[in-house]
Amino acid sequence: MTTDGAGDGMAPPMVVSGGPHPDIERVLVSSAQIQRRLRELAAEIDRDYAGRQPLLVGVLKGAFIVMADLARYVTVPLEFDFMAVSSYGSATKTSGVVRILKDLDLDIAGRDVLVVEDIVDSGLTLNYLLRNLRARGPASLEVMTLLSKPDQTRVEIPMRYHGFAVPNVFVVGYGLDYAERYRSLPYVGTLKPAVYDPS
Ligand code: 5GP
């Protein structure tokens, strides 16, 4: 994206020509790397779910971008549903408290469910979610996550489809926010320290 939107009354775009967003310190996973990996994972999903019609369950809000891009590389027929759970608020530390803010619309009993996540950090969110979903009697229950962090305190989560391991730093972009910003960046990166502490 290279338009600057100047003078047309529109908000400035997230990506300006010539480099990443000015608040980004470092790009950890580029847009090209993400798209390449999603095509590989989609090919695996096509193989694994051949002849079936999996239900993709996106965990809002973060997973909406990865779910949309992944789904367009998958060729087996898909259905979609979403859940919203509370985890971070606008702070950068996990609370460990998981609350369902929006439940599924569909009944998943007997369905092949593939949960799509943006990032697994401590694993607490997904661990809770998987237990909750398993109790509803799906035929199968698997996880696809774009990112994971090497948190030592992590609950072990079976991640059947995995994009990238990132270091133990707070990242934004590609669905991930800081105080609701930066979700639409097409890559994953870290923020400049001044963004957290503008004083
Ligand atoms: P967990 O329960 O695995 O510790 O945290 C999972 C959730 O925390 C993710 O779905 C995401 O919403 C949020 N999260 C974890 N790490 C990061 C991060 O580096 N950046 C952002 N923006 N959110 C994160």
py3Dmol code that shows the C-alpha trace and the ligand (Angstrom):
import py3Dmol

protein = """\
ATOM      1  CA  MET A   1       0.000   0.000   0.000  1.00  0.00           C
ATOM      2  CA  THR A   2       1.583   3.282  -1.033  1.00  0.00           C
ATOM      3  CA  THR A   3      -1.168   5.866  -0.927  1.00  0.00           C
ATOM      4  CA  ASP A   4      -0.731   8.560   1.667  1.00  0.00           C
ATOM      5  CA  GLY A   5      -4.346   9.659   1.973  1.00  0.00           C
ATOM      6  CA  ALA A   6      -3.169  13.231   2.543  1.00  0.00           C
ATOM      7  CA  GLY A   7      -5.693  15.962   2.061  1.00  0.00           C
ATOM      8  CA  ASP A   8      -8.686  13.722   1.421  1.00  0.00           C
ATOM      9  CA  GLY A   9      -9.997  13.858   4.985  1.00  0.00           C
ATOM     10  CA  MET A  10      -9.321  10.171   5.563  1.00  0.00           C
ATOM     11  CA  ALA A  11      -7.327   8.701   8.450  1.00  0.00           C
ATOM     12  CA  PRO A  12      -3.714   7.961   7.548  1.00  0.00           C
ATOM     13  CA  PRO A  13      -3.087   4.400   6.364  1.00  0.00           C
ATOM     14  CA  MET A  14      -1.324   1.860   8.593  1.00  0.00           C
ATOM     15  CA  VAL A  15       1.432   1.305   6.047  1.00  0.00           C
ATOM     16  CA  VAL A  16       3.171   4.216   4.401  1.00  0.00           C
ATOM     17  CA  SER A  17       5.436   3.938   1.417  1.00  0.00           C
ATOM     18  CA  GLY A  18       9.056   3.115   2.089  1.00  0.00           C
ATOM     19  CA  GLY A  19       8.786   1.085   5.289  1.00  0.00           C
ATOM     20  CA  PRO A  20       6.816  -0.121   8.253  1.00  0.00           C
ATOM     21  CA  HIS A  21       4.494   2.011  10.361  1.00  0.00           C
ATOM     22  CA  PRO A  22       6.458   4.687  12.256  1.00  0.00           C
ATOM     23  CA  ASP A  23       5.489   3.198  15.642  1.00  0.00           C
ATOM     24  CA  ILE A  24       7.013  -0.172  14.741  1.00  0.00           C
ATOM     25  CA  GLU A  25      10.480  -0.854  16.106  1.00  0.00           C
ATOM     26  CA  ARG A  26      11.148  -4.132  14.325  1.00  0.00           C
ATOM     27  CA  VAL A  27       9.267  -6.356  11.899  1.00  0.00           C
ATOM     28  CA  LEU A  28       9.533  -9.921  13.230  1.00  0.00           C
ATOM     29  CA  VAL A  29       7.459 -11.741  10.607  1.00  0.00           C
ATOM     30  CA  SER A  30       6.988 -10.119   7.215  1.00  0.00           C
ATOM     31  CA  SER A  31       3.802 -10.108   5.192  1.00  0.00           C
ATOM     32  CA  ALA A  32       5.402 -12.367   2.568  1.00  0.00           C
ATOM     33  CA  GLN A  33       6.512 -14.867   5.226  1.00  0.00           C
ATOM     34  CA  ILE A  34       3.013 -14.960   6.722  1.00  0.00           C
ATOM     35  CA  GLN A  35       1.288 -15.506   3.390  1.00  0.00           C
ATOM     36  CA  ARG A  36       3.759 -18.226   2.360  1.00  0.00           C
ATOM     37  CA  ARG A  37       3.271 -20.080   5.639  1.00  0.00           C
ATOM     38  CA  LEU A  38      -0.511 -19.767   5.444  1.00  0.00           C
ATOM     39  CA  ARG A  39      -0.467 -21.358   1.976  1.00  0.00           C
ATOM     40  CA  GLU A  40       1.573 -24.264   3.381  1.00  0.00           C
ATOM     41  CA  LEU A  41      -0.779 -24.702   6.331  1.00  0.00           C
ATOM     42  CA  ALA A  42      -3.816 -24.509   4.035  1.00  0.00           C
ATOM     43  CA  ALA A  43      -2.344 -27.334   1.932  1.00  0.00           C
ATOM     44  CA  GLU A  44      -1.991 -29.427   5.117  1.00  0.00           C
ATOM     45  CA  ILE A  45      -5.560 -28.625   6.107  1.00  0.00           C
ATOM     46  CA  ASP A  46      -6.769 -29.629   2.634  1.00  0.00           C
ATOM     47  CA  ARG A  47      -5.008 -32.981   2.975  1.00  0.00           C
ATOM     48  CA  ASP A  48      -6.104 -33.625   6.566  1.00  0.00           C
ATOM     49  CA  TYR A  49      -9.750 -32.680   6.050  1.00  0.00           C
ATOM     50  CA  ALA A  50     -10.272 -34.110   2.548  1.00  0.00           C
ATOM     51  CA  GLY A  51     -13.913 -35.163   2.142  1.00  0.00           C
ATOM     52  CA  ARG A  52     -14.969 -33.285   5.283  1.00  0.00           C
ATOM     53  CA  GLN A  53     -16.356 -29.818   6.000  1.00  0.00           C
ATOM     54  CA  PRO A  54     -14.515 -28.368   8.977  1.00  0.00           C
ATOM     55  CA  LEU A  55     -15.884 -25.557  11.097  1.00  0.00           C
ATOM     56  CA  LEU A  56     -13.309 -22.844  11.654  1.00  0.00           C
ATOM     57  CA  VAL A  57     -13.743 -21.176  15.030  1.00  0.00           C
ATOM     58  CA  GLY A  58     -11.975 -17.836  15.204  1.00  0.00           C
ATOM     59  CA  VAL A  59     -11.050 -16.356  18.552  1.00  0.00           C
ATOM     60  CA  LEU A  60     -11.925 -12.659  18.391  1.00  0.00           C
ATOM     61  CA  LYS A  61     -10.731 -10.193  17.951  1.00  0.00           C
ATOM     62  CA  GLY A  62      -7.159 -11.076  17.094  1.00  0.00           C
ATOM     63  CA  ALA A  63      -7.807 -14.060  14.821  1.00  0.00           C
ATOM     64  CA  PHE A  64     -10.032 -12.337  12.280  1.00  0.00           C
ATOM     65  CA  ILE A  65      -7.211 -11.435   9.910  1.00  0.00           C
ATOM     66  CA  VAL A  66      -5.417 -14.787   9.956  1.00  0.00           C
ATOM     67  CA  MET A  67      -8.730 -16.617   9.639  1.00  0.00           C
ATOM     68  CA  ALA A  68      -9.753 -14.599   6.588  1.00  0.00           C
ATOM     69  CA  ASP A  69      -6.423 -15.067   4.818  1.00  0.00           C
ATOM     70  CA  LEU A  70      -6.052 -18.746   5.717  1.00  0.00           C
ATOM     71  CA  ALA A  71      -9.604 -19.544   4.617  1.00  0.00           C
ATOM     72  CA  ARG A  72      -8.940 -18.204   1.140  1.00  0.00           C
ATOM     73  CA  TYR A  73      -6.053 -20.625   0.638  1.00  0.00           C
ATOM     74  CA  VAL A  74      -8.043 -23.652   1.863  1.00  0.00           C
ATOM     75  CA  THR A  75     -10.043 -25.479  -0.819  1.00  0.00           C
ATOM     76  CA  VAL A  76     -12.100 -27.959   1.254  1.00  0.00           C
ATOM     77  CA  PRO A  77     -15.517 -26.448   2.061  1.00  0.00           C
ATOM     78  CA  LEU A  78     -15.467 -24.460   5.289  1.00  0.00           C
ATOM     79  CA  GLU A  79     -17.950 -23.076   7.756  1.00  0.00           C
ATOM     80  CA  PHE A  80     -17.170 -20.280  10.168  1.00  0.00           C
ATOM     81  CA  ASP A  81     -18.036 -19.238  13.664  1.00  0.00           C
ATOM     82  CA  PHE A  82     -16.470 -16.935  16.228  1.00  0.00           C
ATOM     83  CA  MET A  83     -15.960 -16.696  19.942  1.00  0.00           C
ATOM     84  CA  ALA A  84     -14.798 -13.715  21.908  1.00  0.00           C
ATOM     85  CA  VAL A  85     -12.976 -14.128  25.180  1.00  0.00           C
ATOM     86  CA  SER A  86     -11.410 -11.566  27.439  1.00  0.00           C
ATOM     87  CA  SER A  87      -7.692 -11.826  27.999  1.00  0.00           C
ATOM     88  CA  TYR A  88      -5.537  -8.714  27.775  1.00  0.00           C
ATOM     89  CA  GLY A  89      -7.675  -5.585  27.804  1.00  0.00           C
ATOM     90  CA  SER A  90      -5.259  -2.860  26.880  1.00  0.00           C
ATOM     91  CA  ALA A  91      -2.412  -3.977  29.130  1.00  0.00           C
ATOM     92  CA  THR A  92       0.472  -6.111  27.912  1.00  0.00           C
ATOM     93  CA  LYS A  93       0.332  -8.843  30.570  1.00  0.00           C
ATOM     94  CA  THR A  94      -2.054 -11.784  30.573  1.00  0.00           C
ATOM     95  CA  SER A  95      -4.521 -11.823  33.456  1.00  0.00           C
ATOM     96  CA  GLY A  96      -5.130 -15.558  33.486  1.00  0.00           C
ATOM     97  CA  VAL A  97      -8.808 -14.757  33.784  1.00  0.00           C
ATOM     98  CA  VAL A  98     -10.803 -15.995  30.814  1.00  0.00           C
ATOM     99  CA  ARG A  99     -14.347 -14.868  30.284  1.00  0.00           C
ATOM    100  CA  ILE A 100     -16.575 -15.733  27.303  1.00  0.00           C
ATOM    101  CA  LEU A 101     -17.813 -12.450  25.879  1.00  0.00           C
ATOM    102  CA  LYS A 102     -19.407 -14.008  22.795  1.00  0.00           C
ATOM    103  CA  ASP A 103     -20.259 -17.659  22.421  1.00  0.00           C
ATOM    104  CA  LEU A 104     -20.584 -19.713  19.234  1.00  0.00           C
ATOM    105  CA  ASP A 105     -23.745 -19.392  17.163  1.00  0.00           C
ATOM    106  CA  LEU A 106     -23.517 -22.988  15.912  1.00  0.00           C
ATOM    107  CA  ASP A 107     -23.848 -26.345  17.640  1.00  0.00           C
ATOM    108  CA  ILE A 108     -20.487 -28.112  17.290  1.00  0.00           C
ATOM    109  CA  ALA A 109     -21.592 -31.602  18.385  1.00  0.00           C
ATOM    110  CA  GLY A 110     -20.278 -34.086  15.829  1.00  0.00           C
ATOM    111  CA  ARG A 111     -18.415 -31.385  13.881  1.00  0.00           C
ATOM    112  CA  ASP A 112     -14.764 -31.209  12.858  1.00  0.00           C
ATOM    113  CA  VAL A 113     -13.734 -28.049  14.672  1.00  0.00           C
ATOM    114  CA  LEU A 114     -10.542 -26.161  13.939  1.00  0.00           C
ATOM    115  CA  VAL A 115      -9.877 -23.319  16.366  1.00  0.00           C
ATOM    116  CA  VAL A 116      -7.948 -20.460  14.792  1.00  0.00           C
ATOM    117  CA  GLU A 117      -5.858 -18.296  17.109  1.00  0.00           C
ATOM    118  CA  ASP A 118      -3.571 -15.346  16.560  1.00  0.00           C
ATOM    119  CA  ILE A 119      -1.054 -16.155  19.278  1.00  0.00           C
ATOM    120  CA  VAL A 120      -0.516 -18.637  22.095  1.00  0.00           C
ATOM    121  CA  ASP A 121       1.414 -17.091  24.961  1.00  0.00           C
ATOM    122  CA  SER A 122       0.811 -18.736  28.358  1.00  0.00           C
ATOM    123  CA  GLY A 123      -1.770 -20.986  26.708  1.00  0.00           C
ATOM    124  CA  LEU A 124      -4.288 -20.163  29.438  1.00  0.00           C
ATOM    125  CA  THR A 125      -6.862 -18.715  27.062  1.00  0.00           C
ATOM    126  CA  LEU A 126      -6.778 -21.614  24.649  1.00  0.00           C
ATOM    127  CA  ASN A 127      -6.587 -24.210  27.384  1.00  0.00           C
ATOM    128  CA  TYR A 128      -9.815 -22.886  28.842  1.00  0.00           C
ATOM    129  CA  LEU A 129     -11.431 -22.634  25.427  1.00  0.00           C
ATOM    130  CA  LEU A 130     -10.472 -26.160  24.376  1.00  0.00           C
ATOM    131  CA  ARG A 131     -11.874 -27.652  27.563  1.00  0.00           C
ATOM    132  CA  ASN A 132     -15.068 -25.711  27.045  1.00  0.00           C
ATOM    133  CA  LEU A 133     -15.398 -26.770  23.391  1.00  0.00           C
ATOM    134  CA  ARG A 134     -14.467 -30.411  24.041  1.00  0.00           C
ATOM    135  CA  ALA A 135     -17.384 -30.652  26.474  1.00  0.00           C
ATOM    136  CA  ARG A 136     -19.753 -29.899  23.573  1.00  0.00           C
ATOM    137  CA  GLY A 137     -18.883 -33.176  21.817  1.00  0.00           C
ATOM    138  CA  PRO A 138     -17.182 -32.220  18.535  1.00  0.00           C
ATOM    139  CA  ALA A 139     -16.075 -35.107  16.262  1.00  0.00           C
ATOM    140  CA  SER A 140     -12.590 -33.592  16.300  1.00  0.00           C
ATOM    141  CA  LEU A 141     -10.966 -30.524  17.809  1.00  0.00           C
ATOM    142  CA  GLU A 142      -7.699 -29.084  16.513  1.00  0.00           C
ATOM    143  CA  VAL A 143      -5.820 -25.801  16.826  1.00  0.00           C
ATOM    144  CA  MET A 144      -4.218 -23.539  14.269  1.00  0.00           C
ATOM    145  CA  THR A 145      -2.212 -20.631  15.642  1.00  0.00           C
ATOM    146  CA  LEU A 146      -0.267 -18.107  13.638  1.00  0.00           C
ATOM    147  CA  LEU A 147       2.205 -17.385  16.442  1.00  0.00           C
ATOM    148  CA  SER A 148       3.468 -18.862  19.674  1.00  0.00           C
ATOM    149  CA  LYS A 149       5.756 -17.618  22.411  1.00  0.00           C
ATOM    150  CA  PRO A 150       8.211 -19.697  24.437  1.00  0.00           C
ATOM    151  CA  ASP A 151       6.565 -18.937  27.792  1.00  0.00           C
ATOM    152  CA  GLN A 152       7.998 -21.260  30.428  1.00  0.00           C
ATOM    153  CA  THR A 153       4.806 -21.211  32.461  1.00  0.00           C
ATOM    154  CA  ARG A 154       2.851 -22.225  29.414  1.00  0.00           C
ATOM    155  CA  VAL A 155       0.073 -24.790  29.581  1.00  0.00           C
ATOM    156  CA  GLU A 156       0.847 -27.451  26.976  1.00  0.00           C
ATOM    157  CA  ILE A 157      -1.464 -26.868  24.019  1.00  0.00           C
ATOM    158  CA  PRO A 158      -1.643 -29.318  21.111  1.00  0.00           C
ATOM    159  CA  MET A 159      -1.053 -27.009  18.140  1.00  0.00           C
ATOM    160  CA  ARG A 160      -1.689 -29.070  15.042  1.00  0.00           C
ATOM    161  CA  TYR A 161      -1.016 -26.131  12.704  1.00  0.00           C
ATOM    162  CA  HIS A 162       1.559 -23.589  13.710  1.00  0.00           C
ATOM    163  CA  GLY A 163       2.889 -20.557  11.877  1.00  0.00           C
ATOM    164  CA  PHE A 164       5.842 -18.983  13.659  1.00  0.00           C
ATOM    165  CA  ALA A 165       7.558 -18.953  17.033  1.00  0.00           C
ATOM    166  CA  VAL A 166       8.265 -15.407  18.216  1.00  0.00           C
ATOM    167  CA  PRO A 167      10.400 -14.335  21.179  1.00  0.00           C
ATOM    168  CA  ASN A 168       8.882 -13.412  24.516  1.00  0.00           C
ATOM    169  CA  VAL A 169       8.109  -9.827  23.554  1.00  0.00           C
ATOM    170  CA  PHE A 170       4.821  -8.009  23.024  1.00  0.00           C
ATOM    171  CA  VAL A 171       3.958  -7.999  19.336  1.00  0.00           C
ATOM    172  CA  VAL A 172       1.347  -6.211  17.242  1.00  0.00           C
ATOM    173  CA  GLY A 173       0.034  -6.439  13.706  1.00  0.00           C
ATOM    174  CA  TYR A 174      -1.803  -8.990  11.613  1.00  0.00           C
ATOM    175  CA  GLY A 175      -4.775  -8.972  13.997  1.00  0.00           C
ATOM    176  CA  LEU A 176      -2.849  -8.261  17.193  1.00  0.00           C
ATOM    177  CA  ASP A 177      -3.401  -4.939  18.877  1.00  0.00           C
ATOM    178  CA  TYR A 178      -2.037  -2.598  21.450  1.00  0.00           C
ATOM    179  CA  ALA A 179      -4.993  -0.652  22.930  1.00  0.00           C
ATOM    180  CA  GLU A 180      -7.015  -1.619  19.814  1.00  0.00           C
ATOM    181  CA  ARG A 181      -4.464  -0.184  17.379  1.00  0.00           C
ATOM    182  CA  TYR A 182      -2.194  -1.813  14.776  1.00  0.00           C
ATOM    183  CA  ARG A 183      -4.425  -4.820  14.005  1.00  0.00           C
ATOM    184  CA  SER A 184      -4.466  -4.051  10.280  1.00  0.00           C
ATOM    185  CA  LEU A 185      -0.717  -4.084   9.782  1.00  0.00           C
ATOM    186  CA  PRO A 186       0.062  -6.859   7.278  1.00  0.00           C
ATOM    187  CA  TYR A 187       3.110  -8.029   9.277  1.00  0.00           C
ATOM    188  CA  VAL A 188       3.974  -8.795  12.916  1.00  0.00           C
ATOM    189  CA  GLY A 189       6.357  -6.515  14.773  1.00  0.00           C
ATOM    190  CA  THR A 190       7.338  -4.888  18.027  1.00  0.00           C
ATOM    191  CA  LEU A 191       6.432  -1.349  19.074  1.00  0.00           C
ATOM    192  CA  LYS A 192       8.877   1.415  19.852  1.00  0.00           C
ATOM    193  CA  PRO A 193       9.113   1.933  23.658  1.00  0.00           C
ATOM    194  CA  ALA A 194       7.859   5.522  23.269  1.00  0.00           C
ATOM    195  CA  VAL A 195       4.472   4.172  22.159  1.00  0.00           C
ATOM    196  CA  TYR A 196       3.922   2.616  25.614  1.00  0.00           C
ATOM    197  CA  ASP A 197       5.285   5.627  27.468  1.00  0.00           C
ATOM    198  CA  PRO A 198       4.747   8.774  25.427  1.00  0.00           C
ATOM    199  CA  SER A 199       5.998  11.080  28.230  1.00  0.00           C
TER     200      SER A 199
END
"""
ligand_1 = """\
24
5GP
P -2.429 -16.583 26.606
O -3.670 -16.922 27.349
O -1.943 -17.688 25.695
O -1.345 -16.095 27.533
O -2.756 -15.307 25.730
C -3.470 -15.420 24.573
C -4.044 -14.109 24.143
O -3.320 -13.018 24.690
C -3.947 -13.965 22.637
O -5.081 -14.473 21.998
C -3.803 -12.475 22.483
O -5.080 -11.888 22.459
C -3.092 -12.036 23.734
N -1.620 -11.902 23.511
C -0.635 -12.738 23.921
N 0.558 -12.280 23.546
C 0.324 -11.129 22.866
C 1.191 -10.187 22.204
O 2.416 -10.284 22.144
N 0.569 -9.142 21.601
C -0.785 -8.964 21.640
N -1.265 -7.903 21.003
N -1.613 -9.826 22.253
C -1.066 -10.889 22.848
"""
view = py3Dmol.view(width=600, height=400)
view.addModel(protein, "pdb")
view.setStyle({"model": 0}, {"cartoon": {"style": "trace"}})
view.addModel(ligand_1, "xyz")
view.setStyle({"model": 1}, {"stick": {}})
view.zoomTo()
view.show()
